[in-house]
Amino acid sequence: MATRLSGPPAAEALLAQTARRAAALATPPHLVIVRVGEDPASVSYVRGKAKKAGEIGLRGTVHALPDTTPQAELLALIAGLNADPGVHGILVQLPLPGHIDPAPVLEAIDPNKDVDGFHPVNVGRLWTGQPALSPCTPAGIMALLAHYEVQVAGKVVVIVGRSTLVGRPLAALMLGADATVTLAHSRTRDLAAVTRGADVLVVAVGRAGLITPDMVRPGAVVVDVGINRVLDDAGKAHLTGDVHPDVSQVAGALTPVPGGVGPMTVAQLMANTVQAAERQADRRAAPIPGVLGEHAH
């Protein structure tokens, strides 16, 4: 039976470290979250992020705009937040209403305040090994593995899923940590042969039960990023991952769904906010070590 890589203990450790760093600053780091519209999931996510910020000594402010907000008005708000020295981190909650193009909105955020790590400047910094604000889920996965002392240096890491939110930035982080990385996807031939070669297998495609026991090398570490809502035989909805539950009989370690990667994403957002505040407090400071800053080359 696989060791359970539970998210909450790792998230609490990262949050405690983040709170200590925040307390060392002259002013509390300030995270501003912009939400456009009343999408129920977005409302819940934003409320949870702002609440978590307050719990660990950060300021969390929410700008809730109506779903009819023109794109120009949203861009003007971002410009004002960029110019405000009292704002250290800016996050625009996705998805945005259909009339707003997310690309120019995300690119309008000051890269030094881009705590989601989606700005092209931060993406470029990440891939060229420079200090960067990294996307929260991939960076959270690295922190989760570090918490459980899972070594990736020199290991074969296979990532299934090439999204710009998880797969691609995680590949860059893994390369920076000296792993040998394969990025697999829907066009990969004989996916099972590829995944069986992994010491560490990360799955982030959004297809329930895609990875079955025969696709996993015995003893491998498996990180399940997928969250899928499925109906059981009685018609009741429940959450399941991209990895079939029976993989727990083969893998050496496995993240649960829910309760695995999910808690790490919010914890890493807080860590990114503190990292941004620290760097803004002293632009000449050396890169911040560990999961809160520069990644190994």
N, C-alpha and C positions, 0 to 999 in steps of 0.2 A: 504493500500500500504506500502510495506517494506521501511524502512529507507535505503538509499543508502550508503554503506560503501566504499567510493571512495578511491582508492589507492594513487593518486598523492598528496593530502594534507598530508596524513600520511607519505608518502615517503619524502616529502620536510621537514617535521618536523624532521624526523630521520636524513636526510642529514645535516640539520643545526646543530643538536646536534653533529654529527660526525665531521663536519668541525671545530667546536669549540674545540673538543678534539684533533684533528689533529694539530691545531694551537698552542696548549699548549706544544707540543713535541719539542725537540731541533732540530730535522730534520723531514722533511715531510715523513710520512709513504709511503713506496714504494711497490706497487703492480705490480707483474710480471705475465703476462698472456701468456701462451704457446699455440699456435694453430698449428696443423699439418694438412696440406691440405688446400683446397680452397672451402670447403663447404659454399655455399652462406649464409646460416643462421648463421653459426659459424663466418664467416667474419663480418657480421653485428653485432652480439652479442658482439664480442670482441672489435670492434671499439667503440660501445656504452659504454662498461664498462671502457675502457681506457679514453674516453672523459669525462665520469662522474667523474672519479678520479681526473682529472685535474681541473674540475670545482669547486671542494670543497677543493683544496689545497693538494691533494695527488699526488705522482708521479705514472704515469701509463706507463709501458713498455710492448711492445708486441714482443714476439719472434715468427715469422711466419716461420714455417718449411715446406719444400715440403712434399707432401703426400707419397713420397718414402723413407722418413727418417726411418732408421732402429730403432728398439726399443732400442737397446743398445745406440744409439746416443742420443735419447730422455732421457734415464735414466742418461746419463753422464751430460746432460744439467741440469737436476734437481739436481744432486749431487752438481754441481757448484753453483746453486742458493741457495741450502741449506747452503752451506759453506760461502756465501757472507753476511756479517753482514749488508750491505746496502740494502738488500732485506728483507722485513718484511712479505710479503704475496705472495704465489705462487698458481696459478690456472691453471690447464691444461683443456682446453676447450674440452668438449665432444660433439659429438662422435669422436673417433679416427679412423684412417683408419683400415681396416679389419685385416691387418697383425700385428697390435699392440694390445696386451692384456691390457685392461685398469686397471685391478686389481693391477698388480705389479707396474704400473706407479703411480697410486694414493697412493699406500702404500710407494712409495719411497720418497714422499714429507715429509719434517720435520713436524711432527704434530703441532709444534708451529707456522708454517707458512702456515698451511693447511686452507686457508680462505674459502674453499668450505665445510669444515667440514665433509669430507668423509673418512678420515683416520680411521682405526679401533681403534686407540688410542683415538681419539676424540669421536667416537661412544661409546666406553666403558666409557669414562669420563662422557658423557652425561647421559647414563643410570644409572650410579652410583652416580649421583648428584654432580659430581666434576666440577670445572670450565673447560669449553670446548669451542672450536670454533664449533658452531652449523651450520648445513646446512642452506643455505640462505633463501630458500622459507619457511620452517617451522618457522625459527626465525622471518622472515618477517611477517608471519601471526600473531605471538604473538605480534609483535610491532604494527601491524594494529589494532588488538583488543584493545590493551592498549591505542592507540591514541583515539579511539572512546569510551573509558571507558566501554568496555564490560568486565564484571567480569567473570572469569572462575572458581575461587575458589569455591568449593562446588557444582559446576554445573555438569550436565551429558553432557559429550562431546562424540559424535559419529563421528569417522573418517572413511570414506569409501575409502578404498585404502591402501594397506600395503607395498607400495614401500619403498626402502631404501632411496629414495630422499626426500619423503614428509611424507607419512603416519607413518612410524615407528619412525623417529626422532620427528615428531610432537606429537606423543603419549607420548614420554619421556618428552618433554617440557610441555605438558599439565599436566602430572602427577606431575612434579616439581612445577607447579603452583596450585596444590591442586585440580585439577579437577578429576572427576570420569570418566574414559576413557573406551570406547569400540572401538576396532579396527575391523571394518567390511571389508569384501572382497568378491571376486567372489564366494566363497563357503559358504558364510553366508546364513543360512536358514531364509526365510521370512524377507528379507532385509527391507521391508517397516515397519514391526513391530519394528525392531530395530531402524530405523531412526526416527520414530515417538516419540520415547522416549527421543530424544535429546533436551537439552536446547540450545546447540551449535552443529551444524552439519557442518562438513568439508568434501568436496567431491573432490577426486583427483584420478580419474580412467581413464580419457581420453575417455569417452563415452558420446557423445552429448545427452543432455536431459534425462539422466538416472534418475535423481531425479525429480519426478512429485509432484504436490501440495498435493496429498493424502498421500505422504510419509513424510510430514513435519508437525510437531506440530504447531498449530497457535501461532504466536509470537516468534518462535524460531529464533536464529541468524544463518544464513547460509553463509558459506564461500565456494565459488566456485573456485577451483584451476584449473579446466579443461580449456584447450584451444583447440578447435576442429575446423578444417576448413571444412565447409559443403557447399553444393550447394543449392540455393533456387530454386523455381519452374522455374525461368527464366535462370537457369544455372549459376548464378553469385555466386562466392565463398564469404563467410563471416565467421567471427569467432563467435563461440558460446561456452558456457560452458558445464559442466556436469549437470547443474541444468536447468530444463525447465523454460523459462521466466515467466510462469504463477505462479511459486512459489512466485513471488513478491506479489501476492494477499493474501498469507497466512503467510509468514514469517514476523517477526518483523523487521529484518534487513538483508540485502543481499549485497554481493560484486558483482559488475558488471563484465562482460567479454565482451570486454577487459576493462582495467582501474581499476581493483581491486587488486588482489594479485600481478600481474606482476611487477608494479613499485616498490613494496616492496623488491623483490628479489635482484635487483641491489643496492638499498639503503642499504640493510643488508650486501651485499658483502663489501661495503665501510666501514660499521660499524665493520665488522669482521676484516678488514685490520687494522683499527685503534686499535682495541682490541689487535691484534697480536703485533703491534708496541709498544703499551704501556707495554705489558707484557715482551717483549724483552728488553725494555729500563730499566726495573727494575724487574728482576725475583723474587725478594722478595716482590713485591707489593701485597697488598691485592687484592682479586678478584674484578673485576670491577662490580659495581652494575647495575641492570636493564637489558635491552635488549642487552647491549653491553658486558655483562659479565655473572657472575654466576646467575643461576636461583634458585628460591626459592625451598626449599625441602618440 
